Amino acid sequence: MRDMIKRLLRLLLPFKMWVALAISLSFLSIGSSIGLMMTSAYLIGTAALHPSVAQLQVAIVGVRFFGLSRGIFRYIERLIAHQVAFRLLAQLRVWFFNALEPLAPACLSRRRSGDLLARVVTDVEMLQNFYIRVLAPPVVALLVSLLMGFVYGFFSWSFACVLFMFMLAVAVGVPLLTLFTTRGIGARVSTLESELAVLAVEGVQGLADLMVFGRDRSHFNHFAEKHDELIRLRRRQKSLLALHQVLIGLLMNITLVLMFIMMAPKVNSGVLQGVSFVVLALGIMASFEALTPLPNAALFLEEIESAAKRLFEIITPHPPRLRPPLSTPVDHTIEFSHVTFRYSADDAPVLKDFSLTIPHGQKMVIVGASGLGKTTLTHLLLRFWEIQQGRIVIGGHDINQWSPRQLADMISLAPQDIFLFSGSIRDNLLLAHPRAKEEDLERVCQSAQLLTFIRALPNGLDTQIGEGGYRLSGGERRRLNIARALLKDSPILIFDEPTAHLDVENESAIWRMVTELSVEKTVVIITHRAPKTDMGFLTFVDLQSCQDADRV
């Protein structure tokens, strides 16, 4: 808990002045409410004694001042607080995405997309409550307690000490009771919200499969069960919170009764005026306004702790990079030198003492059965994962010397698992080269055997393909993926299973396209089967034989 609070406070540092201003305005607003109640009580009590109007002038001015200032301070405080909240929320999202980006896809591949969505949206939004509903209320309550102790000290230090002790006891005791009675609920609520996000995302994405196998009803029933449990827990939270608010009111009345008992002898002896008796009583009632948000702060604390843990657990430090080279290399020879890699400490090595050299300008086909680590090679080359042993070198420089952006500029990848964005064909192509001209788009589409299909469409390149490209066939999505990689025009091209889902004619055309690429480009083609026709310009490497030779 302590470490979590320190990390959250560090995120607050850029906004410390704004937060301090919001807290100060909240204190002034409650202070104005107390002043309004006390001056009003004095005005009414004194007016009942029929004094001259001159004796009431100060009280009248005080009522007007505190009445106006209360509204003004409250408005400005809410304005500043919401401004801080929105700025914090934006900052938290930027912070989280900046921390998340270096971890993709290695540290995210084994997490469910719905769970990540819940962390990105719900958990990040929950963190803003730490500053608004957890941090500020106790500070304001402490300041108000000190203010009341100071004001009541003018009448009697015994009054001030008793009031301050009672307010402190309420400020500490009731939130602790809230924490005790709601223990475990906040963490469970956070978990349920994540599970519901997962079920919702998977239910939408896999709806067709659920319906085909007749599991749609059971999936939705499971979702409803989780949702009902969440509602029950939320209701329990609100019920307990309402009881604790009532408890604060009860303790306020007990404080009033005790103060009455202490003040009565002083009133009877003439030490304390009757009007002052009423003024002090109403001041106590008004001051407890600062204590009412504290149970809510305690209620949020557990949920915030759970949300923070869920966010921090996936944001782990990435390995430090070596000093970057001064310029992009002219030679793009790729070397895998005695590389050993496993996805986790408990897994068997995917690559063990693996070595391979792909000379600059060579077109190399890496052939191997599924599961041998062909796709893993591309991910390691792009530093999606970090190797445990060995070195990977491009142009004579260890890839740890290159930033992710530099590697991405040097390497153009047509991955095996294709992701297409909702939008048009043009939008998905321009992702690789936003300033590409129309003739460039047509050129790469022609090379990928896609141009004839596009020209037959009513809207051509501006045809909408739907989320994930669901309006395209598997082969069309594959060819669009290849065209996008070609448009990027990087010195290193990697095609992972480029001919999957293609018919014989298009498959042969893709292989011909690969052989016709510039001799200045280093090209790597990964496939589980070699082309049936003779491709004299390609160098073939059997990954299984290569790994067996390295292990001897």
Secondary structure, DSSP 8 states (H G I E B T S, - for coil): -HHHHHHHHHHHGGGHHHHHHHHHHHHHHHHHHHHHHHHHHHHHHHHTT---HHHHHHHHHHHHHHHHHHHHHHHHHHHHHHHHHHHHHHHHHHHHHHHHGGGTTTTTTTS-HHHHHHIIIIIHHHHHHIIIIIIHHHHHHHHHHHHHHHHHHTT-HHHHHHHHHHHHHHHHHHHHHHHHHTTTHHHHHHHHHHHHHHHHHHHHHTHHHHHHTT-HHHHHHHHHHHHHHHHHHHHHHHHHHHHHHHHHHHHHHHHHHHHHHHHHHHHHTTSS-HHHHHHHHHHHHHHGGGTTTHHHHHHHHHHHHHHHHHHHTT-----------SS--S---EEEEEEEE-SSTTS--SEEEEEEEE-TT-EEEEE--TTSSHHHHHHHHTTSS--SEEEEEETTEEGGGS-HHHHHHHEEEE-SS----SSBHHHHHHTT-TT--HHHHHHHHHHTT-HHHHHTSTTGGG-B--GGGTTS-HHHHHHHHHHHHHHH--SEEEEESTTTT--HHHHHHHHHHHHTS-TTSEEEEEESS--SS--TT-EEEEHHHHHHHHH-
